Amino acid sequence: MKRIYQWVFLPVLLLLSSFRSQQNEFCGVTNTAFKAGEVVTMKVFYSTLGAYIGAGEATFSTTLERFNGKPVYHCVGVGKSYSFFDNFFRVRDRYESYIDTASLLPYKFIRDIDEGGYKKYNNVSFNHKEKTAVSTTGVYNITECIQDVVSAVYYARNIDFDKYKPGDKIPFDMFLDDEVYHLYIRYMGKEKVKTRYGKFRAIKFKPLLVKGTMFEGGEKMVAWVSDDPNHLLLRVESPIVVGSVKVDMMGYTNLRYPLTSLISTR
């Protein structure tokens, strides 16, 4: 469960400098995948002996608001463990991002977490013109087109995967814990995937992870998004330090397009 938003979202590892020129292609990407009012529910399953049990839920919602006079998507991710699982690892997390509707770059990011007794709060304001981020702890230099954990999820949904071939790396930068990380996901192609919700035509990719307290490093995490204009996250699978996790999409409202990738429900 810990840090499920960092990828139920997205991965971190330093990229080779040769990918820097590619990143510029994604500055100011246009949103064609989601709309205000969308709500998506994900369920987290945990396994140590091969049998998966429901451990918690994560809900992502998007509203249209104004921030400093500019229209923004206010995207909120809330995660919590189920009451019975609290005895093993209690999670009460809230992530927020205020994202420019035109460029999908974040103006503000708020992280308020309680994970197994570890609590942390960070409030970050981005100045893309000056390339600085002002957080609860200080002022930091950032790179062009920086994303936060939440904005990266919505940004990634707007990637045109048809431009890539299996094995290609798609890079971008993320600001997290007062550091800039150079990320990429590796596009793996298209396939059908069966989840707890149903069977889908899907786009498959692997985020590259930094070794941490829960996740192993490398490309061991696998994610699938719907092969339709929504690019809705359907499933994430990953080994962790003890056991493994699966995260499945279990419900949605107000998608921008019909979920035409759905082949059948379970």
Backbone as a ProteinNet text record, in pm:
[ID]
protein_1_A
[PRIMARY]
MKRIYQWVFLPVLLLLSSFRSQQNEFCGVTNTAFKAGEVVTMKVFYSTLGAYIGAGEATFSTTLERFNGKPVYHCVGVGKSYSFFDNFFRVRDRYESYIDTASLLPYKFIRDIDEGGYKKYNNVSFNHKEKTAVSTTGVYNITECIQDVVSAVYYARNIDFDKYKPGDKIPFDMFLDDEVYHLYIRYMGKEKVKTRYGKFRAIKFKPLLVKGTMFEGGEKMVAWVSDDPNHLLLRVESPIVVGSVKVDMMGYTNLRYPLTSLISTR
[TERTIARY]
81.1	0	85.2	198.2	271.7	315.4	293.6	329.9	262.6	137.5	70.6	47.5	44.5	23.6	148.1	260.4	381.9	412.4	327.1	260.8	152.3	54.2	-67.3	-33.4	84.2	146.3	264.8	343.9	444.9	578	666.3	792.2	900.9	1009	1117.2	1252.5	1329.6	1470.5	1537.3	1665.4	1735.3	1744.3	1716.3	1727	1863.4	1903.7	2024.6	1999.6	2100.6	2082.3	2038.3	2054.6	2015.8	1865.6	1787.1	1643.5	1595.3	1681.2	1637.9	1567.7	1619.6	1557.5	1418	1396.3	1265	1164.8	1205.4	1112.8	1045.4	1118	1063.7	939.2	926	810.1	681.4	691.8	572.9	540.7	610.5	576	443.3	351.5	224.9	137.6	131.9	46.3	-99.7	-182.2	-324.5	-405.1	-496.1	-579.1	-687.8	-685.8	-791.3	-848.1	-805.6	-838.2	-942.3	-949.3	-1040.8	-1114.2	-1215.1	-1290.8	-1320.2	-1357.8	-1396.8	-1520.7	-1525.2	-1636.2	-1606.2	-1494.5	-1457.9	-1420.4	-1466.6	-1430.5	-1397.9	-1282.3	-1238.5	-1198.8	-1246	-1214.2	-1125.4	-1015.9	-922.8	-923.9	-910.1	-901.9	-765	-705.6	-572.4	-584.1	-519.4	-517	-374.1	-359.6	-227.8	-217.2	-98.9	-77.2	61	67.6	196.5	212.3	100	105.3	29.8	13	-50	-197.1	-262.9	-404.4	-416	-484.9	-496.6	-619.1	-599.6	-709.2	-720.5	-841.2	-860.7	-800.7	-710.9	-641.4	-685.9	-734.2	-772.3	-823.1	-855.5	-907.5	-840.8	-839.2	-792.8	-895	-930.9	-1028.5	-965.5	-983.1	-930.7	-1047.9	-1053	-1161.4	-1103.9	-1180	-1135.5	-1249	-1222.6	-1319.5	-1255.7	-1338.4	-1290	-1303.3	-1190.8	-1190.1	-1103.6	-1083.2	-992.8	-885.2	-761.8	-648.5	-569.1	-562	-496.9	-552.4	-683.2	-750.6	-744.8	-681	-666.7	-750.2	-807.7	-883.6	-790.6	-825.7	-743.1	-831.3	-770.6	-829.6	-777.7	-869.1	-830	-845.2	-733.1	-732.3	-691.3	-773.2	-751.1	-744.6	-641.4	-629.5	-633.8	-728.5	-743.4	-729.6	-641.4	-620.9	-636	-697.4	-709.3	-715.1	-657.4	-665.9	-799.4	-847	-969.5	-944.2	-1051.1	-1036.1	-964.5	-995	-929.9	-781.3	-745.3	-605.1	-525.7	-595.2	-528.5	-437.1	-471.6	-388.8	-251.8	-242.3	-115.4	-41.2	-114.6	-52.5	-162.6	-176.9	-283.5	-241	-327	-298.9	-414.8	-383.6	-479.6	-405.3	-415.4	-338.7	-430.9	-382.1	-453.3	-350.4	-366.3	-280.5	-368.5	-321.7	-397.1	-304.1	-358.6	-282.7	-376.7	-329.3	-402.1	-330.1	-394.7	-329	-386.3	-299.9	-342.5	-419.6	-538.2	-620.6	-562	-479.6	-424.7	-298.9	-210.2	-80	-65.8	-156.2	-149.7	-25	30.8	139.2	81.4	137.2	81.1	122.9	28.8	57.9	84.5	11.1	24.8	5	81.9	72.4	71.3	-21.8	-32.9	-28.9	57.8	71.7	52.4	-47.7	-80.5	-100.5	-0.1	-3.3	14.2	-44.1	-26.5	-17.9	103.8	129.4	202	128.7	190.5	250.8	190.8	243.1	339.1	383.2	469.8	382.2	396.4	314.4	401.6	346.1	419.2	321.2	350.1	270.7	365.8	331.8	412.7	320.8	341.4	262	359.7	343.4	439.7	372.2	431.9	386.4	492.4	449	541.5	541	660.1	677	752.6	677.7	740.4	825.4	788.7	867.2	1004.8	1008.9	1135.8	1205.1	1134.7	1185.9	1224	1127.7	1146.5	1020.1	1038.6	928.8	947.7	843.2	847.2	764.8	831.8	762.9	758.5	701.9	693.8	831.9	933.7	1068	1167.1	1132.5	1229.5	1199.9	1297.7	1286.5	1383.2	1335.5	1416.4	1410	1518.7	1522	1450.3	1377.3	1307.8	1343	1307.1	1332.5	1208.4	1224.4	1113.6	1008.3	882.8	769.9	761.7	796.7	795.3	652	637.4	509.2	518.7	401.8	398.6	337.1	320.2	272.4	133.7	44.2	-92.7	-102.4	-43.3	-51.9	11.5	114	180.1	84.9	-7.6	-104.5	-194.3	-245.3	-335.6	-258.6	-136.8	-50.5	-24.8	8.7	43	-75.3	-195.9	-314.1	-327.3	-258.4	-266.3	-151.1	-69.7	37.5	-21.9	24.3	-18.8	68.9	23.5	103.7	120.6	34	45.9	173	237.9	362.1	483.4	463.1	576.2	565.8	678.4	681	723.1	686.4	720.5	869.1	896.9	1034.8	1078.3	1003.6	1039.6	1021.8	1108.6	1098.4	1036.3	946.1	878.7	913.9	995.8	1047.2	971.4	975.4	934.9	985.9	978.3	1035	925.8	959.3	865.3	934.3	860	908.3	839.5	918.6	864	963.3	912.8	998.4	1114.3	1081.6	1178	1295.9	1272.7	1375	1314.7	1397.7	1356.6	1403.6	1309.7	1343.2	1315.8	1404.2	1388.8	1330.2	1204.2	1129.5	1120.5	1082.8	1032.9	943.5	856.6	783.1	822.1	827.1	861.6	732.6	703.3	584.5	605.9	509.1	523	430.3	340.7	251.2	107.1	25.8	-116.2	-150.8	-244.7	-289.3	-423.1	-485.3	-607.3	-570.2	-639.1	-611.3	-743.2	-742.3	-861	-838.7	-926.4	-916.8	-1037.1	-1043.8	-1159.3	-1285.9	-1270.7	-1386.7	-1434.9	-1340.4	-1378.9	-1259	-1287	-1183.3	-1176.4	-1053.2	-1033.4	-930.1	-942.7	-831.1	-747.8	-618.2	-538.1	-403.8	-346.3	-210	-124.8	-13.8	69.6	201.2	245.8	376.9	436.5	566.2	638.7	704.8	667.9	739.9	867.7	973	1099.8	1102.5	1124.1	1116.2	1252.2	1260.5	1375.6	1349	1449	1432.2	1401.7	1295.1	1253.6	1213.4	1131.1	1094.4	998.1	918	819.6	845.6	875.8	893.4	1039.2	1059.5	1192.9	1226.3	1353.7	1393.2	1380.1	1396.1	1391.6	1254.1	1234	1110.1	1020.5	995.7	915.5	767.6	735	595.2	539.8	415.3	348.6	213.9	177.5	49.9	-19.9	-153.9	-236.5	-336.2	-353.2	-457.8	-547.8	-669.7	-767.3	-724.4	-739.4	-704.9	-825.1	-854.1	-957.6	-915.9	-987.4	-941.1	-931	-994.7	-985.4	-848.3	-781.9	-657	-672.5	-779.4	-811.3	-724.2	-664.9	-583.5	-671.3	-634.6	-713.9	-653.2	-523	-456.4	-309.8	-258.8	-116.7	-78.5	33.2	84.8	230.4	270	409.9	445.6	566.2	618.4	658.2	649.7	699	794.8	846.2	947.8	897.1	770.7	708.6	579	577.9	457.5	446.5	322.8	297.3	163.3	142	16.3	-40.8	-173.7	-246.1	-340.1	-353	-446.1	-537.3	-667.2	-762.4	-862.3	-896.3	-1006.2	-1135.8	-1216.2	-1338.7	-1464.7	-1449	-1566.3	-1528.7	-1620.7	-1593.3	-1724.4	-1718.4	-1830.5	-1775.2	-1855.8	-1825.6	-1694.8	-1671.2	-1558.4	-1585.6	-1480.6	-1495.8	-1555.2	-1521.4	-1569	-1626.5	-1705.5	-1748.9	-1628	-1639.2	-1528.2	-1534.4	-1499.1	-1514.8	-1414.3	-1312.6	-1214.5	-1267.4	-1377.3	-1434.2	-1495.1	-1442.1	-1490.5	-1605.3	-1588.1	-1690.8	-1668.2	-1775.8	-1762.6	-1742.8	-1690.7	-1658.7	-1783.7
-120.4	0	126.6	124.7	248.7	306	438.7	511.5	455.6	412.5	354	457.1	587.9	690.1	714.1	663.3	694.2	583.5	523.1	507	409	406.1	441.1	573.4	547.7	641	654.7	699.8	692.7	684	625.3	569.9	671.2	638.8	733.6	668.3	725.7	689	786.8	810	905.9	852.4	941.6	906.5	945	879.3	921.3	1055.8	1137.8	1272.4	1270.2	1158.2	1150.4	1160.6	1143.4	1154.1	1297.4	1390	1525.5	1592.4	1573.4	1638.6	1584.3	1455.1	1397.4	1460.5	1495	1545.9	1673.6	1759.1	1886.4	1870	1755.1	1727.4	1731.6	1705.6	1692.9	1817.9	1927.6	2052	2104	2136.9	2194.2	2097.7	1972.3	1874.5	1915.5	1888.9	1923.5	1807.9	1838.8	1734.5	1690	1562.6	1503.7	1377.9	1345.5	1216.2	1221.5	1331.1	1333.5	1466.7	1473.6	1597.9	1619.1	1741.9	1772.1	1691.7	1646.5	1564.4	1415.8	1376.8	1235.3	1187.3	1068.5	1003.6	857.3	813	675.1	611.4	489.7	416.4	297.6	284.7	172.9	91	-40.2	-126.1	-192.3	-192.4	-248	-388.6	-484.7	-622.7	-657.9	-726.9	-763	-914.5	-967.6	-1112.1	-1142.8	-1243.1	-1294.2	-1441.7	-1514.1	-1658.3	-1697.1	-1601.7	-1633.9	-1598.9	-1580.3	-1543.8	-1394.4	-1321.6	-1177.3	-1142.4	-1051.7	-1002.4	-851.2	-798.3	-655.1	-583.6	-489.1	-419.7	-275.2	-212.8	-73.2	-19.8	109.3	173.1	308.3	348.5	481.8	541.8	666.4	735.7	861.7	880.6	997.8	1078.6	1206.7	1292.2	1418.7	1476.3	1595	1695.9	1819.6	1927.3	2045.8	2130.2	2250.6	2368.9	2437	2548.7	2661.5	2764.2	2872.5	2884.9	2905.9	2920.4	3043	3142.8	3270.9	3328	3314.8	3372.3	3288.3	3171.9	3086.6	2959.2	2909.7	2784.6	2665.6	2580.6	2464.2	2342.5	2225	2101	2078.4	2066.1	2031.3	1880.8	1810.9	1664.8	1615.8	1528.8	1480.5	1328.6	1275.9	1132	1101.8	1018.3	982.4	831.8	787.3	645	606.9	493.6	446	293.8	236.6	92.7	59.4	-64.3	-110.1	-126.7	-119	-119.8	-244.5	-362.6	-484.5	-485.6	-416.3	-413	-308.6	-217.9	-115.3	-176.6	-296.7	-363.5	-399.8	-417.2	-452.6	-328.6	-241.8	-120.3	-19.9	79.3	178.5	289.4	318.8	422.8	521.2	648.5	757	866.9	867.1	958.1	1050.1	1171.1	1264.9	1342.4	1336.9	1408.7	1502	1624.8	1720.5	1791.1	1821.6	1897.9	1994.2	2117.9	2218.2	2232.8	2188.3	2170.6	2266.8	2339.7	2432.2	2356.8	2406.8	2335.4	2338.1	2438.3	2451.2	2368.4	2366.4	2300.5	2170.9	2147.2	2032.7	2037	2155.7	2172.1	2211.9	2161.5	2189.3	2326.2	2392.6	2517.2	2491	2395.8	2365.6	2216.3	2162.3	2021.3	2009.5	1932.7	1912.2	1762.7	1726.6	1586.9	1578.9	1502.5	1488.7	1340	1274.5	1129.5	1081.3	964.9	891.7	745	690.9	555.4	474.4	388.1	304.4	385.1	500.7	586.4	692.4	680.9	783	892.1	1014.7	1125.9	1231	1287.2	1392.7	1484.4	1615.7	1715.2	1803.8	1826.4	1915.2	1990.5	2121.9	2208.7	2277.2	2252.2	2298.9	2391.7	2507	2598.8	2603.3	2587.8	2584.4	2718.2	2769	2885	2836.6	2803.1	2743.9	2844.3	2971.5	3073.1	3088.4	3090.4	3104.6	2971.1	2860.8	2725.2	2701.5	2735.5	2711.5	2648.7	2578.7	2522.7	2566.1	2625	2667.4	2567.4	2489.7	2388.6	2430.1	2343.8	2369.8	2384.5	2325.2	2323.3	2418.2	2477.4	2566	2593.4	2653.3	2686.1	2598	2539.2	2443.4	2474.5	2447.3	2460.7	2342	2367.2	2260.8	2267.7	2165.5	2159.6	2203.8	2220.2	2260.1	2150.3	2190.7	2097	1997.5	2039.4	1950.3	1908.2	1786.5	1734.9	1697.6	1685.6	1626	1487.1	1417.3	1278.9	1268.2	1360	1352.2	1403.3	1519.3	1574.6	1479.8	1404.1	1309.4	1201	1160.3	1057.3	1107.4	1228.4	1283.8	1322.8	1368.3	1398.5	1272.9	1161.5	1037.3	981.8	1010.1	962	1027.7	1137.8	1209.1	1176.3	1080.3	1036.7	965.1	997.6	930.4	806.5	694.1	572	517.6	559.8	512.5	563.9	663.6	718.2	633.9	532.1	455	309.1	242.3	98.9	28.8	-97.7	-168.8	-159.2	-126.1	-110.2	34.2	127	268.5	322.7	418.9	487.2	625.7	662.2	792.1	869.6	973.5	1042.1	1168.2	1201.5	1331.5	1345.1	1466.9	1495	1512.1	1475.3	1486	1546.1	1630.3	1688.1	1616	1554.1	1478.6	1481.3	1502.9	1507.5	1606.6	1720.1	1829.4	1790.1	1696.8	1656.7	1645.2	1666.5	1646.6	1508.3	1428.5	1297.1	1296.1	1233.9	1220.4	1081.8	1078.2	953.7	902.9	777.9	728.9	609.2	586.1	460.6	391.8	261.6	184.9	127.9	169.3	120.6	-24.9	-110.9	-254.2	-306.1	-220	-264.1	-277.2	-344.5	-359.6	-507.7	-533.5	-669.6	-664.7	-779.9	-788.3	-823.1	-760.6	-785.6	-811.1	-908.8	-940.2	-891.9	-804.6	-748.8	-793.9	-747	-779	-712.7	-608	-538.8	-606.2	-646.4	-706.7	-728.1	-762.4	-786.5	-667.3	-621.2	-499.7	-518.4	-437.5	-411.8	-303.8	-326.7	-238.5	-204.1	-94.7	-52.5	-86.4	-152	-201.8	-124.9	-89.9	-27.4	-57.9	-31.4	-55.3	73.6	121.2	234.3	187	262	227.1	283.3	197.4	237.4	248.8	341.5	348.2	254.6	181.1	92.4	173.5	133.8	206.9	113.5	165.4	86.9	-26.7	-10.1	-111.8	-174.7	-92.4	-142.8	-172.7	-278.7	-309.8	-217.3	-199.1	-115.9	-189.8	-115.7	-177.5	-168.8	-247.8	-244.4	-362.6	-384.1	-498.6	-464.8	-335.7	-295.2	-290.1	-336.6	-336.1	-266.6	-183.3	-112.5	-124	-120.8	-125.2	-10.7	60.8	161.6	121.2	172.1	132.9	178.9	90.8	123	191.1	309.3	396.2	539.3	640.2	778.1	819	745	778.6	747.1	643.6	595.8	581.9	517.2	498.8	389.4	417	315.9	198.5	77.3	-42.4	-132.3	-150.6	-242.2	-204.8	-225.2	-215.5	-340.9	-403.7	-519.7	-495.5	-535.5	-518.5	-607.1	-665.7	-726.4	-616.5	-643.7	-551.1	-627.6	-561.9	-625	-755	-754.8	-876.7	-898.7	-994.6	-1025.4	-944.9	-917.3	-843.3	-771.2	-673.9	-599.3	-595.8	-589.4	-558.5	-443.5	-351.2	-240.3	-241.1	-260.2	-268.9	-154.8	-103	-8.4	-83.6	-30.2	-99.1	-16	111.5	193	328.5	390.5	520.3	592.5	724.9	807	923.9	971.3	1092.1	1083.7	970.3	963.7	1055.6	1099.9	1191.2	1119.4	990.4	910.8	778.7	711	576.1	483.9	389.7	296.7	183.2	214.5	119.3	5.2	17	-91.2	-208.8	-190.1	-296.3	-403.9	-525.5	-639	-708.1	-733.6	-800.1	-771.5	-771.9	-757.4	-894.8	-895.7	-1024.4	-1102.2
0	0	0	66	83.7	-50.2	-64.4	-185.5	-309.6	-298.5	-412.6	-521.4	-485.3	-586.8	-669.3	-626.2	-698.3	-795.3	-830.5	-951.7	-934.2	-867.6	-926.4	-965.5	-1003.2	-1080.2	-1130.7	-1070.8	-1171.9	-1102.6	-1155.2	-1125.5	-1124.2	-1057.4	-1063	-1080.3	-1173.3	-1185.9	-1279.8	-1260.6	-1345.9	-1487.8	-1584.6	-1725	-1778.1	-1880.8	-1951.1	-2017.4	-2025.4	-2079.6	-2225.2	-2291.4	-2431.9	-2451	-2343	-2355.2	-2336.1	-2300.4	-2268.5	-2385.7	-2507.1	-2622.1	-2647.9	-2615.9	-2633.4	-2539.3	-2417.5	-2318.1	-2365	-2437	-2479.6	-2566.1	-2629.5	-2713.3	-2631.5	-2500.7	-2418.2	-2338.9	-2361.9	-2294.3	-2350.6	-2260.1	-2304.1	-2379.8	-2336.6	-2402.1	-2385.5	-2485	-2481.5	-2424.4	-2334.2	-2275.2	-2371.9	-2406.8	-2488.6	-2423.8	-2299.5	-2239.8	-2128.6	-2052.5	-1938.4	-1933.1	-1846.2	-1829.2	-1682	-1647.8	-1511.2	-1474	-1350.3	-1303.9	-1304.2	-1363.4	-1365.2	-1225.4	-1189.6	-1063.6	-1094.3	-1048.7	-1072.7	-939.8	-918	-795.8	-828.4	-754.7	-768.6	-639	-650.4	-533.6	-528.3	-410.2	-389.8	-330.3	-395.2	-347.3	-308	-196.4	-143.8	-130.4	-161	-150.9	-94.5	-6.3	40.2	5.8	-8.9	-33.4	-160.6	-252.6	-379.6	-387.5	-273.4	-271.4	-241.8	-328.5	-312	-227.2	-132.6	-49.8	-66.7	-56.4	-67.3	51.9	27.4	136	151.7	42.9	52.4	-79.6	-82.6	-202.2	-225.9	-352	-389.6	-484.6	-461.4	-545.5	-603.3	-733.1	-803.2	-858.4	-826.7	-874.8	-936.8	-1030	-1102.6	-1110.5	-1067	-1077.9	-1149.6	-1207	-1274.9	-1179.4	-1151.9	-1058.3	-1114.5	-1033.9	-1072	-964.4	-1011.3	-920.1	-963.6	-875.8	-910.5	-1040.7	-1056.1	-1172.2	-1298.3	-1292	-1410.3	-1394.7	-1505.7	-1496.9	-1474.2	-1379.8	-1347.7	-1325.6	-1346.6	-1298.9	-1157.3	-1062.3	-926.3	-914.5	-917.8	-916.6	-778.2	-721.5	-585.7	-585.2	-521	-500.5	-352.1	-309.8	-169.1	-155.7	-67.2	-46.8	99.4	124.9	262.4	264.1	367.8	387.8	452.6	430	495.3	644.6	723.4	869	919.7	861.6	909.5	874.8	765.1	722.9	800.6	867.3	947	1052.9	1099.7	1201.4	1147.6	1014.7	953	904.1	834.9	780.9	751.3	836.5	823.3	726.5	628.8	530.4	524.7	536.8	515.3	440.1	309.6	224	145.2	122.4	35.2	-46.9	-177.6	-271.5	-354.4	-376.6	-457.5	-555.8	-672.2	-770.6	-842	-858.6	-935.9	-1068.6	-1177.1	-1305.8	-1409.2	-1477	-1582.1	-1690.2	-1726.9	-1824	-1964.4	-1993.4	-2128.6	-2148.8	-2050	-2065.9	-1987.7	-1891.7	-1798.8	-1710.9	-1689.8	-1594	-1458.6	-1348.7	-1217	-1163.3	-1094.4	-1023.5	-874.8	-818.6	-676.2	-653.4	-558.6	-522.5	-370.3	-317.6	-173.2	-143.1	-52.4	-10.8	140.4	183.5	325	352.5	409	420.4	563.8	589.5	714.8	675.7	676.2	626.8	732.7	799	901	1014.3	1044.7	1150.5	1102.1	976.1	917.8	857.5	909	862.9	794.9	687.2	617.9	546.9	555.1	483.5	404.2	277.3	194.6	99.7	92.8	7.2	-88.5	-218.3	-318.3	-418.6	-444.4	-549.5	-659.2	-783.6	-896.8	-971	-1000.4	-1086.8	-1210.1	-1314.6	-1432.7	-1509.2	-1501.7	-1571.4	-1508.1	-1375.2	-1303.5	-1280.3	-1308.5	-1288.5	-1141.8	-1054.2	-911.2	-853.1	-743	-665.9	-521.3	-463	-323.2	-243.1	-159.1	-80	66	148.7	292	353.1	289.5	348.7	283.4	167.8	104.3	-41.4	-110.6	-251.7	-330.8	-440.4	-514.9	-664.4	-733.5	-878.3	-942.1	-1049	-1120.2	-1267.8	-1340.9	-1484.4	-1561.1	-1689.9	-1775.8	-1780	-1777.8	-1790.9	-1676.2	-1554.8	-1439.2	-1405.4	-1355.4	-1310.4	-1162.4	-1096.5	-963.4	-975	-863.3	-867.7	-929.1	-893	-942.7	-1086.2	-1113.6	-1249.2	-1351	-1307.7	-1397.5	-1444.8	-1357.5	-1394.2	-1506.8	-1491.4	-1592.2	-1718.6	-1701.2	-1814.9	-1897.8	-1827.7	-1897	-1975.3	-1929.9	-2002.6	-2139.7	-2160.8	-2288.3	-2382.9	-2346.7	-2436.1	-2556.8	-2674.4	-2797.2	-2816.2	-2763	-2767.6	-2909.1	-3000.9	-3139.2	-3206.4	-3145.7	-3201.8	-3166.2	-3081.8	-3031.4	-3071.6	-3065.8	-3090.9	-2962	-2944.9	-2821.5	-2788.9	-2665.1	-2619.1	-2606.5	-2669.6	-2662.2	-2520.6	-2483.5	-2355.3	-2376.4	-2285.5	-2293.1	-2166.6	-2175.6	-2057	-2017.8	-1890.4	-1838.7	-1696.4	-1640.2	-1507.9	-1403.1	-1279.3	-1167.8	-1046.5	-973.1	-847.6	-732.6	-643.4	-530.3	-416.3	-293.7	-174.7	-194	-257.5	-276.8	-365.3	-455.4	-551.6	-690.4	-791.8	-929.9	-975	-1026.3	-1079.3	-1229.2	-1303.7	-1448.1	-1474.2	-1518	-1528.3	-1670.7	-1681.7	-1810.1	-1787.4	-1883.8	-1888.5	-2019	-2015	-2135.3	-2195.8	-2317.5	-2387.8	-2429.3	-2394.8	-2420.1	-2530.1	-2579.5	-2685.5	-2638.2	-2717.5	-2686.9	-2668.2	-2576.4	-2551	-2478.2	-2461.4	-2382.2	-2238.5	-2142.9	-2002.6	-1929.8	-1839.8	-1760.4	-1618.2	-1569.5	-1435.4	-1352	-1227.2	-1143.3	-1196.3	-1275.2	-1331.9	-1459.9	-1545.1	-1671.6	-1762.3	-1887.2	-1986.7	-2080.8	-2108.5	-2186.3	-2296.1	-2400.7	-2491.1	-2423.8	-2412.2	-2327.4	-2389.2	-2338.3	-2368.8	-2248.2	-2270.5	-2160.9	-2156.9	-2036.1	-2022.2	-1885.7	-1874.1	-1749.7	-1702.4	-1583.6	-1525.3	-1457.8	-1470.7	-1407.1	-1265.5	-1167	-1027	-961.4	-866.8	-777.8	-660.7	-619.1	-505.7	-381.2	-309	-189.9	-79	13.5	130.6	97.3	-9.8	-44.7	-180.5	-281.5	-416.7	-446.7	-525.7	-573.3	-690.6	-716.2	-828	-960.4	-1069.9	-1201.4	-1265.3	-1370.1	-1447.2	-1411.3	-1284.9	-1241.4	-1228.4	-1221.9	-1217.8	-1359.2	-1375.7	-1506.1	-1490.6	-1587.7	-1584.4	-1718.9	-1713.6	-1833.3	-1829.3	-1942	-1955.9	-2072.2	-2070	-2171.5	-2310.2	-2408.3	-2545.9	-2612.1	-2562.9	-2617.5	-2582.3	-2625.4	-2601.7	-2454.4	-2361.6	-2219.7	-2159.3	-2211.5	-2152.8	-2001.3	-1961.6	-1819.9	-1759.5	-1644.2	-1577.9	-1536.8	-1580.5	-1555	-1448.9	-1456	-1361.7	-1345.8	-1223.3	-1193.8	-1116.2	-1152.4	-1080.2	-1045.5	-923.4	-885.8	-767.8	-771.2	-649.3	-552.7	-424	-323.2	-232.9	-130.7	-46	13	58.9	110.4	33.8	-58.9	-134.6	-262.4	-301.4	-424.4	-413.4	-502.2	-503.9	-644.8	-650.4	-772.7	-740.7	-835.7	-820.3	-942.2	-921	-1031.1	-1028.2	-1145.8	-1158.3	-1129.9	-1037.2	-998.5	-1023.4	-1059.5	-1085.8	-1141.9	-1217.4	-1277.6	-1306	-1308.7	-1353.9	-1434.7	-1527.8	-1606.1	-1684	-1750	-1842.1	-1961.5	-2024.4	-2138.5	-2259.5	-2274.6	-2387.7	-2337.1	-2419.1	-2382.7	-2365.6	-2273.9	-2248.1	-2350	-2474.7	-2584.5	-2579.1	-2494.2	-2483.3	-2402.4	-2329.9	-2247.2	-2336.8	-2325.5	-2405.2	-2335	-2203.4	-2125.3	-1978.3	-1900.7	-1756.5	-1694.5	-1574.6	-1511.7	-1474.9
[MASK]
++++++++++++++++++++++++++++++++++++++++++++++++++++++++++++++++++++++++++++++++++++++++++++++++++++++++++++++++++++++++++++++++++++++++++++++++++++++++++++++++++++++++++++++++++++++++++++++++++++++++++++++++++++++++++++++++++++++++++++++++++++++++++++++++++++++++++

